[in-house]
């Protein structure tokens, strides 16, 4: 049943919202291609932004349609990615930690809803110390359909026992915005990975998440988001 006590819940995409790990992801694709002796088509990384590896490998890279081979390549790519994170570290995007603190003080339930592998999310949570801010994770392993299908956000709402129309999705990519809207949720986009013009389907766009904090510290959280989405 929907959580009647929670006026609002926040569902976070991961890459491009919590952390900027595009360089590590791109480098891991390049290293994988070198290992496998395969070529990467021009523009592949931006084309696949926000998509699951199981779509990227056959549809964009066009490396193979064999399901077992797709899974092998996907798993290896993510192993390489986590290696980069462990060796080089990673920082939260500017404004993320104050925003998480803000939501925590207002007792807003939060969930990660991402096409990222769970091991990647847990690796970064551990390194950055933000595990306690989230009540749950819905990751690539939990869904059968990638964005723009709304499955990941619907499952996150279910995990939090919140009705979809009480949820706010935070995204950075057009496919994620489409997924959030298809789930019947409000979408707040952050301008970290794409120009504002490409995020125009979102209900509101910010450059960084802590923009909405300072003047709203003592307002009811529901009113903060209502004002944001109404342009107030």
C-alpha positions, 0 to 999 in steps of 0.5 A: 500500500502507498505510504500515507505518511510520506508526502513526497519521495525522491528517486535518484538516477545515479551517474550524472546525478550523484557522481560524474563517472562518465570519464571512468565509464568511457575509459572502461569501454575503451579498455574493453574494446582493446581487450576484445580487439573490437572497434567503438563506433564514433559517438557511441558513448553519448548515444548510449548515455543512460542505457543498459549495457544489454542495449548498448552492446547489440544496438549501438556498438553492434558487437554481438546479439548473443545473450551470453556474450552480451552478458560476459562483455557487460560484466567485464566492462563493469569490472573494469569500471570498478577498477578505475573507481577503486584506483582513482577514487571519485567525488560526489557532484557539487551540491549533492551532499548538502541536498541529501542532508536537506532531504534527510532533515525533512525525513524524505524517503530516497531511493536510487533508481538507475540502470547502473550495476548494483556493485558499482553503486555500492562501491561508490556509496562505500567510498563516499559515505552516503549509504545511510541517505538511501532507503533502497536501491533499484539497479540494472539487475532488478529490471528487465527493461531499460529507460525510457521504460518506466520500470525502474522508477515504478519498482523504486516507488513500490520499494518505498511503498509510495504512490507514483504521483508522490515521487520526484525523479532526479535525472540528467538524461533525456531517456531518464526524463522520458521514463520518469514522465511515463511513470506519472512522476514529476521530474527534476533534471540537473544540467550535468551531462546535457544542455538545458535544451535537451532536458526540456521535457523535465518539469524543472531544470537546475544546474546543481541540486543545492540551488534549491536549499538556502532560501527553503531551509525552513519551508515544508518540503512539499512546498519547496518542490511545488514552488520549484515545479511551478516556477515560483 
